């Protein structure tokens, strides 16, 4: 099944619900920081993750899944951060 790259993020006010959602999101994650993760998701995975997140969020919480284009990190050859699959890959980072 085809998988696409998504940016998944959340802002959950309750630490227990936040930890539960983080654990679930990280099971799909390729990379991530704090409460934003790059996840390769099939349509079924995306639907399952959305339903799970909706069951754990309350008013005032936030959750998003955004389809992304290729990123530098999604193209790095696994295990060797110095080589990307496409040497013409350009990326922009602020941080």
Buried (B, 14 or more C-beta within 10 A) or exposed (E): EEEBBBBBBBEBEBEEBBEBBBEBBEEBBEEBEEBBBBBBBEEEBBEBBBEBBEEBBEEEBEBEBEEEEEBBBBBBEEEEEEEBEEEEEEEEEEE
